[in-house]
Amino acid sequence: EDQVTQSPEALRLQEGESSSLNCSYTVSGLRGLFWYRQDPGKGPEFLFTLYSAGEEKEKERLKATLTKKESFLHITAPKPEDSATYLCAVQAGRNYGQNFVFGPGTRLSVLP
Amino acid sequence: ETGVTQTPRHLVMGMTNKKSLKCEQHLGHNAMYWYKQSAKKPLELMFVYNFKEQTENNSVPSRFSPECPNSSHLFLHLHTLQPEDSALYLCASSQVIKSDTQYFGPGTRLTVL
């Protein structure tokens, strides 16, 4: 069975204090790994898609990396507006549009 | 993000009511999805439609009935719900040929009394 775990469950950082969020997955035939940001009461906002081990993508203060077993979301010099829940999802299998599994998320708080 | 819209944004209904949630995507995508997000639980995929055909139903109770009249619109018809069905219902869309990246709407917050 495809599984996704995220750690830590919650993280509190001071403004400017860099850190990393982890997403570990167990799937057969990874087709893609996705990172989203979700603010309370809102829909997830797409951040990155990673397709193969060794791939990296960056956007402002965020950088996502992928290995064969896990992905990291690195946050450099975070600001209070980066506070949100960060969700990781994987898609596996042969068929398009199917077999999406989301992790439980990491709730990030950045204090001024 | 205004590419995927959902109405209503909030809904309160009794257990005997019938209501519908609506989702519309303006991104030219060909797949649409319904998810349920409950407190303290990961997003749960409910239904998938590819090119208007339902391709996945993750053991969802029959009191939830999806409808996809075209590739831009998706409905979730609700009847005789239970209080444990209270949750945030999210719609998403993707272009499955080029990328399966899903783009989400703002959600409908459903409360079942």
Interface residues (C-beta under 8 A of the other chain):
Chain A: V4 R31 G32 F34 Y36 G41 K42 G43 P44 E45 F46 T49 L87 A89 Q91 N95 Y96 G97 Q98 F100 V101 F102 G103 P104 G105
Chain B: E1 V4 Q6 A31 Y33 K41 P42 L43 L45 V48 N50 T55 E56 L88 L90 A92 S94 V96 I97 S99 D100 T101 Q102 Y103 F104 G105 P106 G107 R109
